[in-house]
Amino acid sequence: MILRSVLAGAFALALAAAPAFATDYLGGAVKSTDIGGKMVLTDTNGMTLYIFDKDTAGVSNCYDTCAEKWPPLFADASAKAEGDFTIVERTDGTKMWAYKSMPLYYWYEDTAAGDTKGDGVGGVWHLAIE
């Protein structure tokens, strides 16, 4: 009986200490990953995704120099919307993914999975939170 209680306690402790499980979207191309206690959208390699306050629903306003620093999360020409993930057609004819209608981007200074160096840049760039 004591052994059962000890095992049950150890199991409960292990569950509490385990990291949150990531959720896959778009066939694993996008994941929801626990970064600093927030469920942040990342790509399949764990690179953080961001949204831009100057975009509007379904419209990207990040081109040229902006897009060099904030590369879009491009979608294949054949990609189809799925749940909260939609497709945004850019003015150059390429397509990119959006979450809840807001286009998704990377930050060029994020070099490793889980980096969030782009959060808050210029007061207009934010983590894409699930």
Secondary structure per residue as TSV (DSSP state, phi and psi in degrees):
chain	resnum	aa	ss	phi	psi
A	1	M	-	360.0	-43.8
A	2	I	H	-65.6	-41.3
A	3	L	H	-60.4	-41.6
A	4	R	H	-62.4	-41.5
A	5	S	H	-64.9	-41.5
A	6	V	H	-64.2	-45.2
A	7	L	H	-63.3	-42.3
A	8	A	H	-62.3	-41.5
A	9	G	H	-65.2	-42.3
A	10	A	H	-64.1	-40.0
A	11	F	H	-64.2	-44.2
A	12	A	H	-62.4	-40.9
A	13	L	H	-64.6	-41.5
A	14	A	H	-62.7	-40.8
A	15	L	H	-64.7	-41.2
A	16	A	H	-66.5	-32.5
A	17	A	H	-85.2	-15.3
A	18	A	S	-68.3	142.4
A	19	P	-	-68.1	157.3
A	20	A	-	-64.6	141.9
A	21	F	-	-76.8	138.7
A	22	A	-	-75.9	147.0
A	23	T	E	-106.4	133.7
A	24	D	E	-93.9	141.7
A	25	Y	E	-130.4	160.7
A	26	L	G	51.7	45.8
A	27	G	G	66.2	24.8
A	28	G	G	95.4	-3.8
A	29	A	T	-68.2	-27.2
A	30	V	E	-128.9	140.8
A	31	K	E	-130.1	155.0
A	32	S	E	-102.2	117.0
A	33	T	E	-124.4	138.6
A	34	D	E	-74.5	113.1
A	35	I	E	-126.3	111.2
A	36	G	T	61.2	32.1
A	37	G	T	84.5	4.7
A	38	K	E	-116.1	142.2
A	39	M	E	-86.2	101.6
A	40	V	E	-105.0	142.0
A	41	L	E	-77.9	133.3
A	42	T	E	-133.7	169.2
A	43	D	E	-85.2	-175.8
A	44	T	T	-61.2	-23.5
A	45	N	T	-94.5	4.8
A	46	G	-	86.4	8.8
A	47	M	-	-78.5	130.8
A	48	T	B	-66.1	143.6
A	49	L	-	-111.6	149.7
A	50	Y	E	-130.4	161.3
A	51	I	E	-120.6	160.2
A	52	F	E	-122.3	123.1
A	53	D	T	-61.4	-23.7
A	54	K	T	-84.1	-5.0
A	55	D	-	-80.4	160.5
A	56	T	B	-121.3	167.7
A	57	A	T	-52.7	119.6
A	58	G	T	76.6	8.2
A	59	V	B	-132.8	125.3
A	60	S	-	-92.0	133.9
A	61	N	-	-117.4	24.2
A	62	C	-	-115.8	105.5
A	63	Y	-	-135.0	171.8
A	64	D	T	54.4	-124.0
A	65	T	H	-59.2	-38.5
A	66	C	H	-58.1	-47.7
A	67	A	H	-70.9	-19.5
A	68	E	H	-71.0	-38.6
A	69	K	H	-85.3	-27.5
A	70	W	S	-125.5	72.7
A	71	P	-	-60.8	134.9
A	72	P	B	-66.4	154.7
A	73	L	-	-84.1	92.3
A	74	F	E	-67.5	149.5
A	75	A	E	-115.0	146.2
A	76	D	-	-62.6	154.1
A	77	A	T	-57.6	-29.0
A	78	S	T	-92.4	1.7
A	79	A	-	-62.8	146.8
A	80	K	-	-123.8	146.4
A	81	A	-	-56.7	148.1
A	82	E	B	-148.7	109.9
A	83	G	T	60.8	-125.9
A	84	D	T	-79.0	-1.8
A	85	F	E	-100.0	124.4
A	86	T	E	-124.3	171.3
A	87	I	E	-106.2	135.2
A	88	V	E	-112.6	128.5
A	89	E	E	-91.4	123.7
A	90	R	-	-84.9	162.1
A	91	T	T	-63.6	-21.2
A	92	D	T	-88.2	4.8
A	93	G	S	91.0	-11.3
A	94	T	-	-75.7	164.9
A	95	K	E	-119.7	148.6
A	96	M	E	-137.7	160.5
A	97	W	E	-85.0	149.1
A	98	A	E	-131.6	150.3
A	99	Y	E	-116.3	123.5
A	100	K	T	50.5	44.6
A	101	S	T	74.2	-1.7
A	102	M	E	-99.8	121.3
A	103	P	E	-54.2	146.4
A	104	L	-	-109.2	139.2
A	105	Y	B	-136.3	161.4
A	106	Y	-	-99.9	167.7
A	107	W	-	-116.6	128.3
A	108	Y	T	-63.9	-19.4
A	109	E	T	-88.1	-8.1
A	110	D	-	-77.1	117.0
A	111	T	-	-113.9	-11.5
A	112	A	S	-134.8	153.7
A	113	A	T	-52.7	134.5
A	114	G	T	87.6	-8.8
A	115	D	-	-62.0	142.8
A	116	T	-	-133.8	36.8
A	117	K	T	-64.2	-20.4
A	118	G	T	-84.0	-11.2
A	119	D	T	-65.9	119.2
A	120	G	T	90.8	-2.9
A	121	V	G	-55.5	128.4
A	122	G	G	62.2	8.4
A	123	G	G	71.4	7.5
A	124	V	T	-126.7	-2.5
A	125	W	E	-112.5	134.0
A	126	H	E	-140.3	153.4
A	127	L	E	-57.0	142.5
A	128	A	-	-84.1	102.7
A	129	I	B	-94.2	135.0
A	130	E	-	-72.0	360.0
